């Protein structure tokens, strides 16, 4: 997980390498489809901040949240 600040933008990145010893998002999860309660909550908070969320990757999940300061 990392957080960056560029000018007036804050970027939060979460990456999951899929290792069994770490908390990982299963490959077949409905998270990116918006079908889980957790995603619904995160999306609602991001929307309140007028931000955007992107989920990418198959084996390695990457979640990126961008919003203005």
VOVEXVEX-446544 format. One record per residue: residue number from 0; x, y, z of N, C-alpha, C in turn; residue in three letters. Coordinates in pm, whole numbers. Each point is the difference from the previous one (the first is absolute). Layout:
<pts>
@baro: NUM, nxx: X, nyy: Y, nzz: Z, caxx: X, cayy: Y, cazz: Z, cxx: X, cyy: Y, czz: Z, figu: Ala .
...
</pts>
This chain:
<pts>
@baro: 0, nxx: 85, nyy: -116, nzz: 0, caxx: -85, cayy: 116, cazz: 0, cxx: 90, cyy: 122, czz: 0, figu: Unk .
@baro: 1, nxx: -41, nyy: 100, nzz: -78, caxx: 76, cayy: 125, cazz: -3, cxx: -95, cyy: 117, czz: -18, figu: Unk .
@baro: 2, nxx: 43, nyy: 115, nzz: 46, caxx: -76, cayy: 124, cazz: -16, cxx: 95, cyy: 104, czz: -55, figu: Unk .
@baro: 3, nxx: -44, nyy: 69, nzz: -105, caxx: 81, cayy: 106, cazz: -61, cxx: -83, cyy: 128, czz: -6, figu: Unk .
@baro: 4, nxx: 69, nyy: 111, nzz: 10, caxx: -65, cayy: 130, cazz: -16, cxx: 70, cyy: 75, czz: -112, figu: Unk .
@baro: 5, nxx: -76, nyy: 36, nzz: -102, caxx: 51, cayy: 78, cazz: -112, cxx: -85, cyy: 126, czz: -12, figu: Unk .
@baro: 6, nxx: 58, nyy: 114, nzz: 23, caxx: -74, cayy: 126, cazz: -4, cxx: -122, cyy: -10, czz: 90, figu: Unk .
@baro: 7, nxx: -119, nyy: 0, nzz: -60, caxx: -124, cayy: -8, cazz: 77, cxx: -65, cyy: -136, czz: -7, figu: Unk .
@baro: 8, nxx: 73, nyy: -100, nzz: -50, caxx: -55, cayy: -134, cazz: -18, cxx: 64, cyy: -99, czz: 96, figu: Unk .
@baro: 9, nxx: -82, nyy: -85, nzz: 58, caxx: 49, cayy: -107, cazz: 87, cxx: -30, cyy: -133, czz: -69, figu: Unk .
@baro: 10, nxx: 102, nyy: -85, nzz: -8, caxx: -13, cayy: -129, cazz: -66, cxx: 31, cyy: -110, czz: 101, figu: Unk .
@baro: 11, nxx: -97, nyy: -88, nzz: 20, caxx: 15, cayy: -114, cazz: 89, cxx: 5, cyy: -125, czz: -86, figu: Unk .
@baro: 12, nxx: 107, nyy: -78, nzz: 13, caxx: 17, cayy: -123, cazz: -76, cxx: 8, cyy: -118, czz: 95, figu: Unk .
@baro: 13, nxx: -75, nyy: -105, nzz: -30, caxx: 8, cayy: -125, cazz: 74, cxx: 26, cyy: -110, czz: -101, figu: Unk .
@baro: 14, nxx: 106, nyy: -78, nzz: 22, caxx: 33, cayy: -110, cazz: -88, cxx: 4, cyy: -129, czz: 80, figu: Unk .
@baro: 15, nxx: -49, nyy: -105, nzz: -61, caxx: -1, cayy: -132, cazz: 62, cxx: 72, cyy: -95, czz: -92, figu: Unk .
@baro: 16, nxx: 109, nyy: -58, nzz: 48, caxx: 80, cayy: -89, cazz: -84, cxx: -56, cyy: -142, czz: -4, figu: Unk .
@baro: 17, nxx: -104, nyy: -27, nzz: 76, caxx: -64, cayy: -130, cazz: -4, cxx: 68, cyy: -108, czz: 81, figu: Unk .
@baro: 18, nxx: 103, nyy: 34, nzz: 76, caxx: 67, cayy: -100, cazz: 84, cxx: -93, cyy: -46, czz: 111, figu: Unk .
@baro: 19, nxx: 13, nyy: -124, nzz: 39, caxx: -88, cayy: -56, cazz: 101, cxx: 25, cyy: 58, czz: 138, figu: Unk .
@baro: 20, nxx: 117, nyy: 55, nzz: 27, caxx: 31, cayy: 56, cazz: 131, cxx: -50, cyy: 142, czz: 17, figu: Unk .
@baro: 21, nxx: -53, nyy: 58, nzz: -104, caxx: -50, cayy: 136, cazz: 9, cxx: -150, cyy: -1, czz: -20, figu: Unk .
@baro: 22, nxx: -65, nyy: 108, nzz: 39, caxx: -143, cayy: 11, cazz: -27, cxx: -13, cyy: 18, czz: -149, figu: Unk .
@baro: 23, nxx: -73, nyy: -88, nzz: -65, caxx: -11, cayy: 15, cazz: -144, cxx: -146, cyy: 0, czz: -44, figu: Unk .
@baro: 24, nxx: -22, nyy: 62, nzz: -112, caxx: -132, cayy: 7, cazz: -61, cxx: -7, cyy: -116, czz: -98, figu: Unk .
@baro: 25, nxx: -90, nyy: -95, nzz: 22, caxx: -6, cayy: -117, cazz: -89, cxx: -19, cyy: 40, czz: -145, figu: Unk .
@baro: 26, nxx: 58, nyy: -82, nzz: -87, caxx: -4, cayy: 28, cazz: -144, cxx: -143, cyy: 8, czz: -53, figu: Unk .
@baro: 27, nxx: -89, nyy: -79, nzz: 55, caxx: -137, cayy: -5, cazz: -51, cxx: -96, cyy: 89, czz: 79, figu: Unk .
@baro: 28, nxx: 53, nyy: 94, nzz: 74, caxx: -85, cayy: 85, cazz: 83, cxx: -89, cyy: 91, czz: -83, figu: Unk .
@baro: 29, nxx: -113, nyy: 36, nzz: 57, caxx: -92, cayy: 92, cazz: -66, cxx: 31, cyy: 144, czz: 39, figu: Unk .
@baro: 30, nxx: 110, nyy: 22, nzz: 72, caxx: 33, cayy: 133, cazz: 51, cxx: -1, cyy: 105, czz: -110, figu: Unk .
@baro: 31, nxx: 72, nyy: -27, nzz: -108, caxx: 12, cayy: 99, cazz: -108, cxx: -131, cyy: 19, czz: -75, figu: Unk .
@baro: 32, nxx: -91, nyy: -96, nzz: 13, caxx: -129, cayy: 12, cazz: -66, cxx: -98, cyy: 82, czz: 82, figu: Unk .
@baro: 33, nxx: 43, nyy: 41, nzz: 121, caxx: -88, cayy: 78, cazz: 85, cxx: -108, cyy: -82, czz: 66, figu: Unk .
@baro: 34, nxx: 21, nyy: -130, nzz: 13, caxx: -102, cayy: -88, cazz: 55, cxx: 24, cyy: -36, czz: 146, figu: Unk .
@baro: 35, nxx: 101, nyy: 60, nzz: 63, caxx: 24, cayy: -29, cazz: 140, cxx: -32, cyy: 122, czz: 84, figu: Unk .
@baro: 36, nxx: -36, nyy: -23, nzz: 125, caxx: -33, cayy: 110, cazz: 89, cxx: 122, cyy: 88, czz: 26, figu: Unk .
@baro: 37, nxx: 118, nyy: -63, nzz: 11, caxx: 123, cayy: 77, cazz: 22, cxx: 28, cyy: 97, czz: -115, figu: Unk .
@baro: 38, nxx: -16, nyy: -47, nzz: -122, caxx: 20, cayy: 88, cazz: -115, cxx: -103, cyy: 112, czz: 0, figu: Unk .
@baro: 39, nxx: -124, nyy: -34, nzz: 33, caxx: -106, cayy: 101, cazz: 5, cxx: 36, cyy: 110, czz: 99, figu: Unk .
@baro: 40, nxx: 51, nyy: -36, nzz: 117, caxx: 40, cayy: 100, cazz: 100, cxx: 116, cyy: 86, czz: -48, figu: Unk .
@baro: 41, nxx: 102, nyy: -65, nzz: -56, caxx: 116, cayy: 76, cazz: -51, cxx: -43, cyy: 94, czz: -111, figu: Unk .
@baro: 42, nxx: -82, nyy: -50, nzz: -92, caxx: -47, cayy: 83, cazz: -112, cxx: -81, cyy: 118, czz: 51, figu: Unk .
@baro: 43, nxx: -85, nyy: -20, nzz: 101, caxx: -80, cayy: 108, cazz: 56, cxx: 90, cyy: 108, czz: 61, figu: Unk .
@baro: 44, nxx: 104, nyy: -40, nzz: 71, caxx: 93, cayy: 97, cazz: 60, cxx: 79, cyy: 75, czz: -108, figu: Unk .
@baro: 45, nxx: 44, nyy: -73, nzz: -102, caxx: 74, cayy: 64, cazz: -110, cxx: -90, cyy: 99, czz: -72, figu: Unk .
@baro: 46, nxx: -126, nyy: -36, nzz: -21, caxx: -96, cayy: 91, cazz: -65, cxx: -21, cyy: 126, czz: 83, figu: Unk .
@baro: 47, nxx: -5, nyy: -14, nzz: 133, caxx: -16, cayy: 117, cazz: 86, cxx: 118, cyy: 95, czz: -12, figu: Unk .
@baro: 48, nxx: 117, nyy: -54, nzz: -32, caxx: 120, cayy: 82, cazz: -18, cxx: 18, cyy: 46, czz: -144, figu: Unk .
@baro: 49, nxx: -99, nyy: -27, nzz: -84, caxx: 9, cayy: 29, cazz: -143, cxx: 124, cyy: -61, czz: -61, figu: Unk .
@baro: 50, nxx: 31, nyy: -122, nzz: 41, caxx: 118, cayy: -69, cazz: -50, cxx: -37, cyy: -108, czz: -97, figu: Unk .
@baro: 51, nxx: 100, nyy: -81, nzz: -33, caxx: -24, cayy: -112, cazz: -89, cxx: 78, cyy: -120, czz: 51, figu: Unk .
@baro: 52, nxx: -56, nyy: -118, nzz: -24, caxx: 65, cayy: -125, cazz: 40, cxx: 14, cyy: -88, czz: -122, figu: Unk .
@baro: 53, nxx: 118, nyy: -64, nzz: -11, caxx: 21, cayy: -96, cazz: -108, cxx: 57, cyy: -128, czz: 60, figu: Unk .
@baro: 54, nxx: -46, nyy: -112, nzz: -52, caxx: 49, cayy: -131, cazz: 42, cxx: 54, cyy: -68, czz: -124, figu: Unk .
@baro: 55, nxx: 123, nyy: -51, nzz: 8, caxx: 60, cayy: -66, cazz: -116, cxx: 78, cyy: -121, czz: 45, figu: Unk .
@baro: 56, nxx: 39, nyy: -80, nzz: -97, caxx: 83, cayy: -117, cazz: 25, cxx: -82, cyy: -126, czz: 16, figu: Unk .
@baro: 57, nxx: 61, nyy: -111, nzz: -38, caxx: -64, cayy: -130, cazz: 17, cxx: 63, cyy: -74, czz: 116, figu: Unk .
@baro: 58, nxx: 127, nyy: -34, nzz: -11, caxx: 69, cayy: -69, cazz: 110, cxx: 41, cyy: 99, czz: 108, figu: Unk .
@baro: 59, nxx: 47, nyy: 115, nzz: -40, caxx: 38, cayy: 107, cazz: 93, cxx: -106, cyy: 109, czz: -7, figu: Unk .
@baro: 60, nxx: -79, nyy: 13, nzz: 103, caxx: -106, cayy: 102, cazz: 3, cxx: 61, cyy: 134, czz: 37, figu: Unk .
@baro: 61, nxx: -43, nyy: 104, nzz: -68, caxx: 42, cayy: 136, cazz: 29, cxx: -125, cyy: 87, czz: 13, figu: Unk .
@baro: 62, nxx: -8, nyy: 70, nzz: 111, caxx: -112, cayy: 91, cazz: 23, cxx: 60, cyy: 139, czz: 15, figu: Unk .
@baro: 63, nxx: -53, nyy: 94, nzz: -77, caxx: 52, cayy: 137, cazz: 1, cxx: -115, cyy: 94, czz: 26, figu: Unk .
@baro: 64, nxx: 16, nyy: 86, nzz: 98, caxx: -101, cayy: 101, cazz: 34, cxx: 66, cyy: 136, czz: -16, figu: Unk .
@baro: 65, nxx: -62, nyy: 88, nzz: -78, caxx: 52, cayy: 134, cazz: -25, cxx: -106, cyy: 101, czz: 38, figu: Unk .
@baro: 66, nxx: 39, nyy: 100, nzz: 78, caxx: -93, cayy: 108, cazz: 34, cxx: 78, cyy: 128, czz: 25, figu: Unk .
@baro: 67, nxx: -72, nyy: 112, nzz: -10, caxx: 62, cayy: 130, cazz: 23, cxx: 4, cyy: 32, czz: 148, figu: Unk .
@baro: 68, nxx: 102, nyy: 74, nzz: 39, caxx: 20, cayy: 37, cazz: 139, cxx: -110, cyy: 89, czz: 50, figu: Unk .
</pts>
